[in-house]
Amino acid sequence: MSMPNMVGVPLSMLDPKFLHTNSTSHTWPFSAIAELIDNAYDPDVMAKQLWIDWTRIKGFDCLTFQDNGKGMTKKGMHKMLSFGFSDKQAVGGHAPVGMYGNGFKSSSMRLGKDAIIFSKISDTMSVGLLSQSYLESIQAEHVVVPIVTLGHDGQSSVEDAASLQDILKHSPFNTEEELLTELTAITSISSTGTRIIIWNLRRVANGETEFDLSTNRYDIRIPEDACETHKNQNITQSVPEIIYSLRVSISDGEPIGSQAGFGACKYLP
């Protein structure tokens, strides 16, 4: 393999296996979800609401996160899907939570192997793929992230052809029409915003996903037996609901409600 370089000096590379290694910084799945909530709250996003839900797409159980923030340009999405890039600054005294350009990668890859991001700004829409399954399939030697931008007419540019082809082949969305349908989900709520879909969710020893997605249609929960590690063996009290209920863990005393079929709506400060 030839080394990528700049003026004869080798560039650092990132092995695809690092996506999983990096995700292990989140030992509890709700901490990964909290990271995504923090990202939506950051001043560069300016979201007022974040909807969290689960859905099934072509046989895949998926977690979805959708905000009504400013959305991202193709350049902004590329930075988000890369490591160590962050332009976040305080706005009106509101300091950003994320500063090191790692939060989305560690949190999304903790929840599942694959993530696709849809984002809408005033006149364009971008779609990006961060996928361990994709990298394994193409036998990538370093991390690559297909990104395509669609104009208001839904058409992509010739320079994005390779990215579009890979997104359609290696995501649950196999046609441009299906991509546009997900982008329409953003505009049905707000003129701008971002929608994240994570699939190939992490599974436990019995083959089930680590989340209980069926007991309560308005909650994403962690099965009770998985919470046993949070019990002190010398204490007989039950596990607090905040440990295994996403709705309780993110409420912070603020209103959380169902809206338009979404599981939980987080109102951001």
C-alpha positions as MATLAB code, in Angstrom:
seq = 'MSMPNMVGVPLSMLDPKFLHTNSTSHTWPFSAIAELIDNAYDPDVMAKQLWIDWTRIKGFDCLTFQDNGKGMTKKGMHKMLSFGFSDKQAVGGHAPVGMYGNGFKSSSMRLGKDAIIFSKISDTMSVGLLSQSYLESIQAEHVVVPIVTLGHDGQSSVEDAASLQDILKHSPFNTEEELLTELTAITSISSTGTRIIIWNLRRVANGETEFDLSTNRYDIRIPEDACETHKNQNITQSVPEIIYSLRVSISDGEPIGSQAGFGACKYLP';
ca = [
       0.000    0.000    0.000;
       1.396    3.391   -0.941;
       1.353    5.966    1.823;
      -0.737    9.133    1.366;
       1.554   12.115    1.689;
       1.778   15.865    1.486;
       4.878   17.263   -0.206;
       6.732   14.026    0.406;
       5.888   13.787    4.131;
       3.654   10.801    5.059;
       0.245   11.653    6.488;
      -1.049    9.887    9.575;
      -3.637    7.197    8.811;
      -6.561    5.808   10.797;
      -7.279    2.079   10.837;
     -11.017    1.243   10.502;
     -10.772   -0.917   13.648;
     -10.281    2.302   15.604;
     -13.973    3.110   15.152;
     -14.822    0.246   17.512;
     -11.869    0.834   19.840;
     -12.787    4.495   20.189;
     -16.398    3.627   21.042;
     -15.386    1.673   24.148;
     -14.953    4.970   26.009;
     -18.728    4.709   26.567;
     -19.217    1.860   29.031;
     -22.987    2.443   29.317;
     -25.173    2.964   26.226;
     -27.098    5.911   27.648;
     -23.828    7.858   27.957;
     -23.445    7.524   24.179;
     -26.975    8.854   23.683;
     -26.191   11.724   26.073;
     -23.259   12.635   23.820;
     -25.581   12.940   20.819;
     -27.959   15.095   22.867;
     -25.050   17.358   23.836;
     -24.103   17.724   20.168;
     -27.608   18.945   19.322;
     -27.443   21.431   22.206;
     -24.137   22.968   21.085;
     -24.379   26.594   19.877;
     -23.239   25.774   16.335;
     -26.319   23.556   15.932;
     -28.851   25.722   17.788;
     -31.491   22.990   17.952;
     -34.539   23.633   20.097;
     -35.822   20.069   20.015;
     -34.354   16.614   19.546;
     -36.514   13.602   18.712;
     -35.231   10.153   19.655;
     -36.924    7.007   18.423;
     -36.404    3.494   17.165;
     -37.715    2.110   13.925;
     -37.246   -0.902   11.687;
     -35.891   -0.348    8.182;
     -35.603   -3.306    5.814;
     -35.246   -5.727    8.708;
     -32.791   -3.598   10.693;
     -33.656   -2.284   14.153;
     -32.537    1.347   14.049;
     -32.152    4.222   16.474;
     -33.005    7.643   15.051;
     -32.015   11.089   16.293;
     -33.491   14.154   14.644;
     -33.031   17.813   15.542;
     -34.392   21.087   14.213;
     -31.049   22.878   14.287;
     -29.131   24.732   11.579;
     -28.061   21.657    9.625;
     -24.653   21.089    8.043;
     -22.922   21.836    4.786;
     -20.956   19.090    3.053;
     -17.761   20.568    4.514;
     -19.263   20.626    7.994;
     -20.418   17.026    7.688;
     -16.972   15.945    6.514;
     -15.445   17.496    9.627;
     -18.042   15.818   11.837;
     -17.201   12.431   10.317;
     -13.456   13.041   10.665;
     -11.388   12.975   13.846;
     -10.101   15.966   15.767;
     -11.826   18.691   13.743;
     -13.949   21.124   15.728;
     -14.829   24.737   14.960;
     -17.160   25.050   17.932;
     -17.147   28.364   19.769;
     -19.203   29.938   22.507;
     -22.188   31.946   21.252;
     -23.861   34.491   23.518;
     -22.265   32.944   26.578;
     -23.389   29.455   25.537;
     -20.230   27.330   25.649;
     -20.142   24.208   23.452;
     -20.029   20.816   25.144;
     -17.992   19.127   22.422;
     -14.584   20.629   21.708;
     -12.363   17.822   20.450;
     -14.043   16.481   17.323;
     -14.591   12.950   18.628;
     -18.012   12.775   20.276;
     -20.160   11.748   17.324;
     -17.784    8.991   16.250;
     -17.409    7.464   19.708;
     -21.114    7.664   20.559;
     -22.634    6.501   17.271;
     -20.234    3.564   16.936;
     -20.964    2.597   20.566;
     -24.653    2.221   19.734;
     -24.244    0.396   16.421;
     -21.769   -0.539   13.712;
     -23.226    1.787   11.112;
     -24.647    5.302   10.911;
     -26.032    7.464    8.127;
     -26.488   11.204    8.535;
     -28.980   13.377    6.657;
     -28.690   17.139    7.008;
     -30.602   20.040    5.455;
     -29.547   23.666    5.247;
     -31.276   26.453    3.357;
     -30.597   25.353   -0.211;
     -28.820   21.987   -0.109;
     -29.052   18.594    1.566;
     -26.132   16.331    2.443;
     -25.935   12.624    3.250;
     -22.915   10.991    4.890;
     -22.033    7.414    5.845;
     -19.899    6.294    8.794;
     -20.008    2.521    8.604;
     -17.835   -0.256    9.960;
     -19.726   -2.775    7.807;
     -18.973   -0.726    4.694;
     -15.275   -0.466    5.542;
     -15.104   -4.215    6.146;
     -16.907   -4.936    2.878;
     -14.521   -2.861    0.758;
     -11.539   -4.064    2.823;
     -10.551   -0.479    3.537;
      -7.120    0.085    5.045;
      -8.100    3.429    6.527;
     -11.370    5.176    7.348;
     -13.260    6.639    4.386;
     -16.603    8.438    4.633;
     -18.821    8.737    1.532;
     -20.673   12.071    1.441;
     -23.059   13.322   -1.219;
     -24.774   16.697   -1.555;
     -28.157   17.062   -3.223;
     -29.482   20.319   -4.615;
     -33.007   21.628   -4.109;
     -33.993   19.575   -7.166;
     -32.703   16.379   -5.534;
     -29.850   15.999   -8.021;
     -26.252   15.258   -7.026;
     -23.085   16.434   -8.754;
     -20.820   14.251  -10.871;
     -17.996   14.605   -8.328;
     -20.179   12.850   -5.736;
     -20.966    9.877   -7.991;
     -18.654    7.417   -6.208;
     -19.946    8.441   -2.774;
     -23.556    8.151   -3.916;
     -22.925    4.692   -5.351;
     -21.363    3.459   -2.100;
     -24.109    4.947    0.090;
     -26.817    3.289   -2.000;
     -24.981   -0.041   -1.955;
     -23.930   -0.162    1.694;
     -26.826    1.467    3.555;
     -30.490    0.487    3.983;
     -31.372    3.155    1.400;
     -30.773    1.762   -2.068;
     -32.258    4.465   -4.297;
     -32.012    8.237   -4.455;
     -35.756    8.371   -3.854;
     -35.297    6.595   -0.520;
     -32.615    9.098    0.496;
     -34.925   11.980   -0.389;
     -37.702   10.428    1.691;
     -35.488   10.592    4.786;
     -34.559   14.181    3.990;
     -38.262   14.955    3.694;
     -38.642   13.740    7.286;
     -36.497   16.731    8.274;
     -38.450   19.301    6.277;
     -41.755   17.953    7.586;
     -40.773   19.393   10.973;
     -38.371   22.237   10.242;
     -36.794   24.001    7.270;
     -33.347   22.898    8.477;
     -32.021   20.144   10.703;
     -30.194   16.841   10.934;
     -31.407   13.243   11.062;
     -29.131   10.402   12.208;
     -29.997    6.734   11.734;
     -27.903    4.056   13.449;
     -28.312    0.378   12.597;
     -26.629   -2.955   13.257;
     -27.180   -2.107   16.911;
     -24.862   -3.653   19.462;
     -26.025   -7.058   20.667;
     -25.552   -8.980   23.896;
     -24.543  -12.605   24.446;
     -28.009  -14.016   23.644;
     -28.053  -12.285   20.256;
     -30.644   -9.666   21.204;
     -29.978   -5.943   20.950;
     -28.800   -4.383   24.195;
     -31.957   -2.245   24.175;
     -35.476   -3.398   24.999;
     -37.425   -1.889   22.114;
     -40.760   -3.609   22.685;
     -41.832   -3.389   26.349;
     -42.792    0.282   26.188;
     -43.553    1.875   22.816;
     -42.778    5.310   24.269;
     -39.421    4.406   25.783;
     -36.069    2.859   24.919;
     -35.047    0.670   27.815;
     -32.189   -1.534   28.901;
     -33.288   -5.067   29.881;
     -33.423   -5.611   33.628;
     -30.851   -8.407   33.618;
     -28.342   -6.086   31.938;
     -28.784   -3.674   34.839;
     -27.689   -6.244   37.409;
     -24.139   -4.923   37.186;
     -25.416   -1.662   38.646;
     -26.652   -3.383   41.790;
     -24.487   -3.537   44.875;
     -24.506   -7.156   45.992;
     -24.819   -6.024   49.609;
     -27.908   -3.926   48.897;
     -31.287   -5.423   48.058;
     -32.903   -2.269   46.675;
     -34.031   -2.268   43.052;
     -32.160   -0.551   40.247;
     -33.246    3.115   39.863;
     -35.372    3.702   36.768;
     -32.913    6.323   35.554;
     -30.446    3.475   34.896;
     -32.644    1.519   32.477;
     -35.185    4.024   31.077;
     -34.040    6.522   28.452;
     -37.096    8.727   29.006;
     -36.267    9.074   32.685;
     -32.520    9.448   32.189;
     -32.836   12.398   29.780;
     -35.800   14.161   31.377;
     -33.872   16.256   33.945;
     -37.237   17.460   35.159;
     -38.000   18.958   31.749;
     -40.950   18.009   29.528;
     -40.538   14.974   27.303;
     -43.430   14.059   25.088;
     -44.368   11.991   22.085;
     -44.882   13.914   18.881;
     -45.830   12.761   15.396;
     -44.860    9.165   16.018;
     -41.509    9.912   17.629;
     -40.624    8.043   20.804;
     -39.220   10.876   22.891;
     -38.888   14.580   22.276;
     -36.157   16.363   24.227;
     -36.675   20.116   24.590;
     -33.233   21.717   24.660;
     -32.409   24.811   26.735;
];
